[in-house]
Amino acid sequence: MSTRTTHPAPDARHVRIVEDGAPQIISIAEALAEITRAQTRAGRRAVREMSAARSTARIAYRDERGTVVLRPATAEDIAAAADAAQGRRPAAEILAADPVPAGRSVYEAMPGHPASRADLTGSAFVVQERDAGAWHLPNHDNPAHLTRAHVANALRGISKRTAGRARVSMDADGTVYVSDGRQAARYLPAELIAEYIPGQCPGCRTWYADNGDGPCPGTTPASHA
C-alpha cells in the first residue's frame, strides 16, 4: 500500500467515482481526507486494497462503500457536473430517450399532461419527428433548432390544419409532444442538452452551414407516427 501524497492548490477540485459510476465533484480537502483516513491504522482495517500516488487513489473497501477512485477533476468533469446540476444531459441521451411505450403511437400514449402553445416555457427547442416508432432529427437543410415563437406557430398551424383533432402534451421536463394520429413531432427544450449550440446539429455536432442537406448520420427523415 503506497502512502505517497502531495498537496495541490487549495482551489483544486477532484472527482470521486464509486464502482465505475458517475463522477462526483468534491473538494481537494475531501479527497485528501479520504486518502489519509484509508492509510491510518483504523482506516486500513476497512480497506482490502489501495494504491495512491500524488492526490490520486484507488481504494477498494471491504464494506458497502465498494471501490472508490479519487483523482483531480478535468475541465470536462467540471463542465459535466455543472450540466448535471442544472438538469442538462448529453445530446445522445436526450435524443434517444422515448417515453412512448413500444408498439403504441404517440397519439395513443401522449406523454405528460395535455397542453397548448400557451404552456411553452423554454426559449429555444430542438425538434424531432417520429418515423417507424423512433424519433429522428430533420435533414440538415431543415435545422432542428427552433425558437419558442416557431414552436407556437407550428402548434397553431397543426391545430388549424387538423380542425382541432391534433393532441398536444407536455412532459415533466418541458418537452412538448404533438400528434394528429398520422404524424407526430416533439419539441425538446434546448436547455436540457449539455453543450448545446444553436448553429450545430445536436445529433452529429456538425455546423448546419457546412453539413449539406442530408440526414444526420445514423438517422432517417421522419414522416409518420
C-alpha positions in Angstrom: 0.0 0.0 0.0 1.6 3.3 -1.1 1.3 6.3 1.1 2.7 9.0 -1.1 0.5 12.1 -1.5 1.1 15.7 -2.5 -0.7 18.9 -1.7 -2.4 20.5 -4.8 -3.6 24.1 -4.8 -6.4 24.8 -2.3 -8.9 25.6 -5.0 -8.3 22.3 -6.9 -11.2 20.0 -7.3 -11.3 16.3 -7.5 -13.7 13.6 -8.7 -14.9 10.7 -6.6 -16.1 7.7 -8.6 -17.8 4.7 -6.9 -17.9 1.4 -8.7 -17.4 3.0 -12.1 -20.4 5.2 -11.5 -20.9 8.8 -12.3 -18.1 11.2 -11.2 -18.9 13.3 -8.2 -17.1 16.6 -7.9 -15.6 17.1 -4.4 -13.0 19.4 -2.8 -9.3 18.6 -2.7 -9.7 18.6 1.1 -12.3 15.9 1.0 -10.2 13.8 -1.4 -7.1 14.0 0.7 -9.1 13.4 3.9 -10.4 10.1 2.4 -7.0 9.1 1.2 -5.4 9.9 4.6 -8.1 8.2 6.5 -7.7 5.0 4.5 -4.0 5.0 5.3 -4.4 5.2 9.1 -4.3 2.1 11.3 -8.0 2.2 11.9 -8.8 3.0 8.3 -6.7 0.2 6.9 -9.0 -2.4 8.6 -11.8 -1.5 6.2 -9.5 -1.4 3.1 -9.0 -4.6 1.1 -6.6 -2.9 -1.4 -5.3 0.5 -2.1 -2.9 2.4 -4.3 -2.1 6.1 -4.2 0.1 8.5 -6.0 0.1 12.2 -5.6 -3.6 13.1 -5.0 -4.9 10.2 -7.0 -6.0 7.0 -5.3 -7.9 3.8 -5.9 -9.4 2.4 -2.6 -11.1 -1.0 -2.6 -13.1 -1.1 0.7 -14.2 -4.3 2.3 -17.7 -2.9 3.1 -20.6 -1.4 1.2 -18.5 1.5 0.0 -17.1 -0.7 -2.7 -14.2 0.5 -4.9 -13.6 4.3 -4.9 -11.4 6.2 -7.3 -10.2 9.7 -6.5 -8.4 11.9 -9.0 -8.0 15.5 -10.0 -11.0 16.8 -11.9 -10.6 17.7 -15.6 -12.3 20.7 -17.2 -14.7 18.1 -18.8 -15.5 16.7 -15.4 -16.4 20.1 -14.1 -18.5 21.0 -17.1 -20.4 17.7 -17.0 -21.1 18.2 -13.3 -22.4 21.7 -13.9 -24.7 20.3 -16.7 -26.0 17.6 -14.4 -26.6 20.1 -11.6 -28.8 22.1 -14.0 -30.6 19.1 -15.4 -28.6 19.1 -18.7 -27.7 15.7 -20.2 -25.6 14.6 -23.2 -27.4 15.2 -26.5 -27.3 11.5 -27.4 -29.1 10.6 -24.2 -31.8 13.3 -24.6 -32.4 12.5 -28.3 -32.7 8.7 -27.7 -35.0 8.9 -24.7 -38.5 7.8 -25.5 -41.4 7.7 -23.0 -43.8 6.3 -25.6 -44.4 2.6 -24.9 -43.2 0.2 -27.6 -46.0 -0.7 -30.0 -48.1 2.3 -29.3 -48.4 5.5 -31.2 -47.7 8.9 -29.8 -51.3 9.8 -30.3 -52.4 6.9 -28.2 -49.9 7.5 -25.4 -49.2 11.2 -25.2 -46.5 11.7 -22.6 -47.1 14.1 -19.7 -50.3 16.1 -19.5 -52.5 17.9 -22.1 -51.0 21.3 -23.1 -51.3 24.1 -25.5 -48.9 26.7 -27.0 -49.7 29.0 -24.1 -47.9 26.5 -21.8 -44.5 26.7 -23.6 -41.8 27.6 -21.1 -38.5 27.4 -22.9 -37.0 30.0 -25.2 -35.4 27.5 -27.7 -36.2 24.0 -28.7 -34.9 21.1 -30.8 -37.5 19.4 -33.0 -37.6 15.6 -33.6 -40.1 13.8 -35.9 -41.5 10.3 -35.5 -40.9 7.5 -38.0 -41.3 3.8 -37.6 -41.6 4.1 -33.9 -38.5 6.1 -33.4 -37.5 9.8 -33.1 -35.3 11.4 -35.7 -33.8 14.8 -36.3 -34.8 16.6 -39.5 -32.5 16.7 -42.5 -29.6 19.1 -42.2 -31.2 21.5 -44.7 -34.1 22.0 -42.2 -32.3 22.8 -38.9 -33.7 21.3 -35.7 -33.2 24.5 -33.7 -36.5 26.4 -33.2 -37.4 29.4 -31.1 -40.4 29.5 -28.8 -42.3 31.5 -31.4 -41.5 28.9 -34.1 -42.9 26.2 -31.9 -46.0 28.2 -31.0 -46.7 28.9 -34.7 -46.2 25.2 -35.5 -48.7 24.1 -32.9 -51.2 26.8 -34.1 -50.8 25.6 -37.7 -51.3 21.9 -36.7 -54.4 22.7 -34.7 -55.9 24.7 -37.6 -54.9 22.1 -40.3 -56.5 19.3 -38.3 -59.6 21.2 -37.2 -58.5 20.7 -33.6 -58.1 16.9 -33.8 -54.4 17.1 -33.0 -53.3 16.3 -29.5 -50.6 18.3 -27.6 -49.0 17.3 -24.3 -46.1 18.5 -22.2 -43.8 16.1 -20.3 -42.4 16.9 -16.8 -39.1 18.2 -18.4 -40.9 20.7 -20.6 -40.8 18.5 -23.8 -43.8 19.2 -26.0 -45.4 16.3 -28.0 -47.9 16.8 -30.8 -49.7 14.2 -33.0 -52.7 14.1 -35.3 -52.8 10.3 -35.4 -50.7 10.1 -38.6 -47.7 12.3 -37.9 -46.0 13.3 -34.7 -43.2 15.6 -33.5 -41.7 16.6 -30.3 -40.0 19.8 -29.2 -37.2 19.3 -26.7 -36.2 22.3 -24.6 -32.6 23.2 -25.7 -31.7 23.9 -22.1 -31.9 20.2 -21.4 -29.0 19.4 -23.8 -25.4 19.7 -22.5 -23.1 22.0 -24.5 -26.0 22.9 -26.9 -25.1 25.3 -29.7 -27.9 26.6 -31.9 -25.9 26.5 -35.1 -24.9 22.9 -34.7 -26.8 19.7 -35.4 -27.2 18.2 -31.9 -27.0 14.7 -33.3 -23.6 14.8 -35.0 -22.2 18.2 -33.8 -21.6 19.5 -37.3 -22.4 23.0 -38.3 -25.6 23.5 -40.3 -23.7 26.0 -42.5 -21.3 23.3 -43.6 -23.0 19.9 -43.4 -25.2 19.9 -46.6 -28.7 18.8 -46.9 -28.7 15.1 -46.0 -29.9 13.4 -42.8 -27.9 13.4 -39.6 -25.7 10.4 -39.7 -27.5 7.4 -38.3 -30.9 8.9 -38.7 -33.5 8.9 -41.5 -36.1 11.6 -42.2 -39.3 11.1 -40.3 -42.8 11.2 -41.8 -45.3 9.1 -39.9 -46.2 8.0 -36.4 
